[in-house]
Amino acid sequence: MSKNFLKVLALIVVLAMTLSLVACGSSDEKNDSDSNTSTDGNTTSSPAPETVKLKIYTQYSSDDEKQPYDYAVEAMKKEMPNVELELEVEAQDDNAKIKTYAATGNLPDIYRSTTDVIEQFIKSNNILMLDDYASKFGVENQISDAYKYILKSSDGHIYAIPNVGPWAATLCYNKELFDKNSVKVPGNYEEFLAAVKAFSAKDITPLAIFSKEKWPGVQLYDMLVTRLDSQGVKKLDLGNGKISEDAYKKAAERLIELVKAGLISKSAFNTNYDQACSMFNEGKAAMIINGAWGIGMYAEKLGDKLGVLYSAPLADAADVEATRWAISGGGLNQGFSVNPKSANKDIAAEYVCKFALKFAEGRVVKRGDPNPLMKNPPQPEKGYLPQQTQYMSDVANFKSMTCFPWGLTNAKFKEAIENNTQKLLTGEYSAEDFIKDMEKALQ
């Protein structure tokens, strides 16, 4: 046998052994792969994503706030199960605390924002623009066409995902208190003043107001102004009018007159939202000023004893019908926003886009919200209460709306109107001084 043949043979043996080893290796790899396959042929799930904890600052005091929040949190456990929320309950302080957080660099990942906060935080870079996120997650397509305008800020961009639609300012009243004390439910200003005097004489607070916050005083003033000028204080905020106009002076005079007649309690400036609502629900106050979001809450407590008025009873008798549906209150750019410096801003932004709309959904399901934000809202679990049904009917008649004070965009005007309407509520401040101080503040 030749040496060349032996070399060829040896080479063939080596190759055969190499192929055998490769085959064994492949078999082992397959076996390793097979070990990660279940008996039914399906691969096991990959490890769960790491839990992300997000801090949120929002309202969580009354059932009107708690139930939609809890509903949204539960719904989001299915949407984004790896996210956990750490709640800090929002202070009832006209946004003072959230503005302090921003100034000190301590904003939470997510926070509830109103127009004044949004406008201020845009300038200080404390709010994340959400345009791309809102588009990605189809936010606008889910909101009712009538309310899409509240999605965007003054610069045309999205900084907050809304969680509720527009509301009217209301004067809710206790029918039983009016009946038992033989006081006529007011239909005009003269009757309203008479009712205030009658309840005050009986040591019953005519109007519960939470003046520990400044916005209710501004709202009450706006309700009086809109009986004379449908644009209310919003006209001044936009720079389209002057505080010296007759409507603003007369409204100030009437607010002073009502306060001197005993309209509010002596402790009004130390009363917060929860306390004012308790006063009304417990029959210690004949009326309460609030937004229409409170109708369901009061109806649950008072049932058929609850009545709802808007601003009409603050007009002269001759003007009631002409101004009946000029509404104080309205929609505004507000909702849930994201801290642009959050370590998890993308996750927070996705969460907000979904959470806010689940919150809006929860307002309908749990609270019978008669003013649903959603294009295709669900039905409330317990149906609508009679007062909520009436509100839905009334909305169709609204001819104009102004805004709530947190919807004012001129920071200088907002501060001035809040501070000076507080002075009007003391009853020790003249309309002339009010006009003069407003003009001075706006110079």
QUIBEL-V230088 format. One record per residue. N is the residue number from 1. RES is the residue in one letter. SS is DSSP state (@ for helix, = for strand, . for the rest). Layout:
n->N res->RES ss->SS
n->N res->RES ss->SS
//
This chain:
n->1 res->M ss->.
n->2 res->S ss->.
n->3 res->K ss->@
n->4 res->N ss->@
n->5 res->F ss->@
n->6 res->L ss->@
n->7 res->K ss->@
n->8 res->V ss->@
n->9 res->L ss->@
n->10 res->A ss->@
n->11 res->L ss->@
n->12 res->I ss->@
n->13 res->V ss->@
n->14 res->V ss->@
n->15 res->L ss->@
n->16 res->A ss->@
n->17 res->M ss->@
n->18 res->T ss->@
n->19 res->L ss->@
n->20 res->S ss->@
n->21 res->L ss->@
n->22 res->V ss->@
n->23 res->A ss->@
n->24 res->C ss->@
n->25 res->G ss->@
n->26 res->S ss->@
n->27 res->S ss->@
n->28 res->D ss->@
n->29 res->E ss->@
n->30 res->K ss->@
n->31 res->N ss->@
n->32 res->D ss->@
n->33 res->S ss->@
n->34 res->D ss->@
n->35 res->S ss->.
n->36 res->N ss->.
n->37 res->T ss->=
n->38 res->S ss->.
n->39 res->T ss->.
n->40 res->D ss->.
n->41 res->G ss->.
n->42 res->N ss->.
n->43 res->T ss->=
n->44 res->T ss->.
n->45 res->S ss->.
n->46 res->S ss->.
n->47 res->P ss->.
n->48 res->A ss->.
n->49 res->P ss->.
n->50 res->E ss->.
n->51 res->T ss->.
n->52 res->V ss->=
n->53 res->K ss->=
n->54 res->L ss->=
n->55 res->K ss->=
n->56 res->I ss->=
n->57 res->Y ss->=
n->58 res->T ss->=
n->59 res->Q ss->.
n->60 res->Y ss->.
n->61 res->S ss->.
n->62 res->S ss->.
n->63 res->D ss->@
n->64 res->D ss->@
n->65 res->E ss->@
n->66 res->K ss->@
n->67 res->Q ss->@
n->68 res->P ss->@
n->69 res->Y ss->@
n->70 res->D ss->@
n->71 res->Y ss->@
n->72 res->A ss->@
n->73 res->V ss->@
n->74 res->E ss->@
n->75 res->A ss->@
n->76 res->M ss->@
n->77 res->K ss->@
n->78 res->K ss->@
n->79 res->E ss->@
n->80 res->M ss->.
n->81 res->P ss->.
n->82 res->N ss->.
n->83 res->V ss->=
n->84 res->E ss->=
n->85 res->L ss->=
n->86 res->E ss->=
n->87 res->L ss->=
n->88 res->E ss->=
n->89 res->V ss->=
n->90 res->E ss->.
n->91 res->A ss->.
n->92 res->Q ss->.
n->93 res->D ss->.
n->94 res->D ss->.
n->95 res->N ss->.
n->96 res->A ss->@
n->97 res->K ss->@
n->98 res->I ss->@
n->99 res->K ss->@
n->100 res->T ss->@
n->101 res->Y ss->@
n->102 res->A ss->@
n->103 res->A ss->@
n->104 res->T ss->.
n->105 res->G ss->.
n->106 res->N ss->.
n->107 res->L ss->.
n->108 res->P ss->.
n->109 res->D ss->.
n->110 res->I ss->=
n->111 res->Y ss->=
n->112 res->R ss->=
n->113 res->S ss->=
n->114 res->T ss->.
n->115 res->T ss->@
n->116 res->D ss->@
n->117 res->V ss->@
n->118 res->I ss->@
n->119 res->E ss->@
n->120 res->Q ss->@
n->121 res->F ss->@
n->122 res->I ss->@
n->123 res->K ss->@
n->124 res->S ss->@
n->125 res->N ss->.
n->126 res->N ss->.
n->127 res->I ss->.
n->128 res->L ss->.
n->129 res->M ss->.
n->130 res->L ss->.
n->131 res->D ss->@
n->132 res->D ss->@
n->133 res->Y ss->@
n->134 res->A ss->@
n->135 res->S ss->@
n->136 res->K ss->@
n->137 res->F ss->.
n->138 res->G ss->.
n->139 res->V ss->@
n->140 res->E ss->@
n->141 res->N ss->@
n->142 res->Q ss->@
n->143 res->I ss->=
n->144 res->S ss->.
n->145 res->D ss->@
n->146 res->A ss->@
n->147 res->Y ss->@
n->148 res->K ss->@
n->149 res->Y ss->@
n->150 res->I ss->@
n->151 res->L ss->@
n->152 res->K ss->.
n->153 res->S ss->.
n->154 res->S ss->.
n->155 res->D ss->.
n->156 res->G ss->.
n->157 res->H ss->.
n->158 res->I ss->.
n->159 res->Y ss->.
n->160 res->A ss->.
n->161 res->I ss->=
n->162 res->P ss->.
n->163 res->N ss->.
n->164 res->V ss->.
n->165 res->G ss->.
n->166 res->P ss->.
n->167 res->W ss->=
n->168 res->A ss->=
n->169 res->A ss->=
n->170 res->T ss->=
n->171 res->L ss->=
n->172 res->C ss->=
n->173 res->Y ss->=
n->174 res->N ss->=
n->175 res->K ss->@
n->176 res->E ss->@
n->177 res->L ss->@
n->178 res->F ss->@
n->179 res->D ss->@
n->180 res->K ss->@
n->181 res->N ss->.
n->182 res->S ss->.
n->183 res->V ss->.
n->184 res->K ss->.
n->185 res->V ss->.
n->186 res->P ss->.
n->187 res->G ss->.
n->188 res->N ss->.
n->189 res->Y ss->@
n->190 res->E ss->@
n->191 res->E ss->@
n->192 res->F ss->@
n->193 res->L ss->@
n->194 res->A ss->@
n->195 res->A ss->@
n->196 res->V ss->@
n->197 res->K ss->@
n->198 res->A ss->@
n->199 res->F ss->@
n->200 res->S ss->@
n->201 res->A ss->@
n->202 res->K ss->.
n->203 res->D ss->.
n->204 res->I ss->.
n->205 res->T ss->=
n->206 res->P ss->=
n->207 res->L ss->=
n->208 res->A ss->=
n->209 res->I ss->.
n->210 res->F ss->.
n->211 res->S ss->.
n->212 res->K ss->.
n->213 res->E ss->.
n->214 res->K ss->.
n->215 res->W ss->@
n->216 res->P ss->@
n->217 res->G ss->@
n->218 res->V ss->@
n->219 res->Q ss->@
n->220 res->L ss->@
n->221 res->Y ss->@
n->222 res->D ss->@
n->223 res->M ss->@
n->224 res->L ss->@
n->225 res->V ss->@
n->226 res->T ss->.
n->227 res->R ss->.
n->228 res->L ss->.
n->229 res->D ss->.
n->230 res->S ss->.
n->231 res->Q ss->.
n->232 res->G ss->.
n->233 res->V ss->.
n->234 res->K ss->@
n->235 res->K ss->@
n->236 res->L ss->@
n->237 res->D ss->@
n->238 res->L ss->.
n->239 res->G ss->.
n->240 res->N ss->.
n->241 res->G ss->.
n->242 res->K ss->.
n->243 res->I ss->.
n->244 res->S ss->.
n->245 res->E ss->.
n->246 res->D ss->@
n->247 res->A ss->@
n->248 res->Y ss->@
n->249 res->K ss->@
n->250 res->K ss->@
n->251 res->A ss->@
n->252 res->A ss->@
n->253 res->E ss->@
n->254 res->R ss->@
n->255 res->L ss->@
n->256 res->I ss->@
n->257 res->E ss->@
n->258 res->L ss->@
n->259 res->V ss->@
n->260 res->K ss->@
n->261 res->A ss->.
n->262 res->G ss->.
n->263 res->L ss->.
n->264 res->I ss->.
n->265 res->S ss->.
n->266 res->K ss->.
n->267 res->S ss->.
n->268 res->A ss->@
n->269 res->F ss->@
n->270 res->N ss->@
n->271 res->T ss->.
n->272 res->N ss->.
n->273 res->Y ss->@
n->274 res->D ss->@
n->275 res->Q ss->@
n->276 res->A ss->@
n->277 res->C ss->@
n->278 res->S ss->@
n->279 res->M ss->@
n->280 res->F ss->@
n->281 res->N ss->@
n->282 res->E ss->.
n->283 res->G ss->.
n->284 res->K ss->.
n->285 res->A ss->=
n->286 res->A ss->=
n->287 res->M ss->=
n->288 res->I ss->=
n->289 res->I ss->=
n->290 res->N ss->=
n->291 res->G ss->=
n->292 res->A ss->@
n->293 res->W ss->@
n->294 res->G ss->@
n->295 res->I ss->@
n->296 res->G ss->@
n->297 res->M ss->@
n->298 res->Y ss->@
n->299 res->A ss->@
n->300 res->E ss->@
n->301 res->K ss->@
n->302 res->L ss->@
n->303 res->G ss->@
n->304 res->D ss->@
n->305 res->K ss->@
n->306 res->L ss->=
n->307 res->G ss->=
n->308 res->V ss->=
n->309 res->L ss->=
n->310 res->Y ss->.
n->311 res->S ss->.
n->312 res->A ss->@
n->313 res->P ss->@
n->314 res->L ss->@
n->315 res->A ss->.
n->316 res->D ss->.
n->317 res->A ss->@
n->318 res->A ss->@
n->319 res->D ss->@
n->320 res->V ss->@
n->321 res->E ss->@
n->322 res->A ss->@
n->323 res->T ss->@
n->324 res->R ss->.
n->325 res->W ss->.
n->326 res->A ss->=
n->327 res->I ss->=
n->328 res->S ss->.
n->329 res->G ss->=
n->330 res->G ss->=
n->331 res->G ss->.
n->332 res->L ss->.
n->333 res->N ss->.
n->334 res->Q ss->.
n->335 res->G ss->=
n->336 res->F ss->=
n->337 res->S ss->=
n->338 res->V ss->=
n->339 res->N ss->.
n->340 res->P ss->.
n->341 res->K ss->.
n->342 res->S ss->.
n->343 res->A ss->.
n->344 res->N ss->.
n->345 res->K ss->@
n->346 res->D ss->@
n->347 res->I ss->@
n->348 res->A ss->@
n->349 res->A ss->@
n->350 res->E ss->@
n->351 res->Y ss->@
n->352 res->V ss->@
n->353 res->C ss->@
n->354 res->K ss->@
n->355 res->F ss->@
n->356 res->A ss->@
n->357 res->L ss->@
n->358 res->K ss->@
n->359 res->F ss->@
n->360 res->A ss->@
n->361 res->E ss->@
n->362 res->G ss->@
n->363 res->R ss->@
n->364 res->V ss->@
n->365 res->V ss->@
n->366 res->K ss->@
n->367 res->R ss->@
n->368 res->G ss->.
n->369 res->D ss->.
n->370 res->P ss->.
n->371 res->N ss->.
n->372 res->P ss->.
n->373 res->L ss->.
n->374 res->M ss->=
n->375 res->K ss->.
n->376 res->N ss->.
n->377 res->P ss->.
n->378 res->P ss->.
n->379 res->Q ss->.
n->380 res->P ss->.
n->381 res->E ss->.
n->382 res->K ss->.
n->383 res->G ss->.
n->384 res->Y ss->.
n->385 res->L ss->.
n->386 res->P ss->@
n->387 res->Q ss->@
n->388 res->Q ss->@
n->389 res->T ss->@
n->390 res->Q ss->@
n->391 res->Y ss->@
n->392 res->M ss->@
n->393 res->S ss->@
n->394 res->D ss->@
n->395 res->V ss->@
n->396 res->A ss->.
n->397 res->N ss->.
n->398 res->F ss->.
n->399 res->K ss->.
n->400 res->S ss->=
n->401 res->M ss->=
n->402 res->T ss->.
n->403 res->C ss->.
n->404 res->F ss->.
n->405 res->P ss->@
n->406 res->W ss->@
n->407 res->G ss->@
n->408 res->L ss->.
n->409 res->T ss->.
n->410 res->N ss->.
n->411 res->A ss->@
n->412 res->K ss->@
n->413 res->F ss->@
n->414 res->K ss->@
n->415 res->E ss->@
n->416 res->A ss->@
n->417 res->I ss->@
n->418 res->E ss->@
n->419 res->N ss->@
n->420 res->N ss->@
n->421 res->T ss->@
n->422 res->Q ss->@
n->423 res->K ss->@
n->424 res->L ss->@
n->425 res->L ss->.
n->426 res->T ss->.
n->427 res->G ss->.
n->428 res->E ss->.
n->429 res->Y ss->.
n->430 res->S ss->.
n->431 res->A ss->@
n->432 res->E ss->@
n->433 res->D ss->@
n->434 res->F ss->@
n->435 res->I ss->@
n->436 res->K ss->@
n->437 res->D ss->@
n->438 res->M ss->@
n->439 res->E ss->@
n->440 res->K ss->@
n->441 res->A ss->@
n->442 res->L ss->.
n->443 res->Q ss->.
//
